[in-house]
């Protein structure tokens, strides 16, 4: 997928044992010989919403 940051590919999502979500992806210019490829990541911490109990 092309973005303003170059190409983003090989996205992976994993749920950690305590409920957090971990995402990792490759980002760079897409050229096979490029030296600008980076492994990026983000984490979303698990929390229970107060709205969930009201349903």
N, C-alpha and C positions, 0 to 999 in steps of 0.2 A: 504494500500500500504506500503510495507516495504521499508525503506530508511536507509541510514547509521546512521540516528538519531533515529531509531526504527520504530514505526508504525505511519502513518499519516492517519487520518480518519475524517469523519463528516465534510468535507469541505463545506463551504458556501461562496457564492459571492453575494454582494449587490451593486447596484448603488445608490450612495448618491444623494440628490436633486441637487447639483451643478455639477454633472458629475463624481466625483471621484469614484473609485472602492474600496470596502472594502472586504477583504477576511479573514475568520477565520477558524481554524482547530484545532483538538486535536492531540497531539503528545505525544508518550510515548512508553512503552515496550509491550503493548497489554495484559498484564496479568490483570485479573479483580481485583485482590487484590493489584496491584502495586500502589505505592505512587508517581510515577514519571510522571503521566499524567499532561500535561500542555495545556492551551488554548493559541494558538499562533495567530498572526494576521499580516496583512500587508495592506498598503494603497497605491494606485496609483493615484496621483493627475491628474486631467483633464487638458489638454492643447490642443489648436488647433495647428496642425502642419502647418508650412508654405507651405509644399509640397501639402497639401490638396487644397489650393487655385489655384494651377497650373494645376489641372486636367481639 
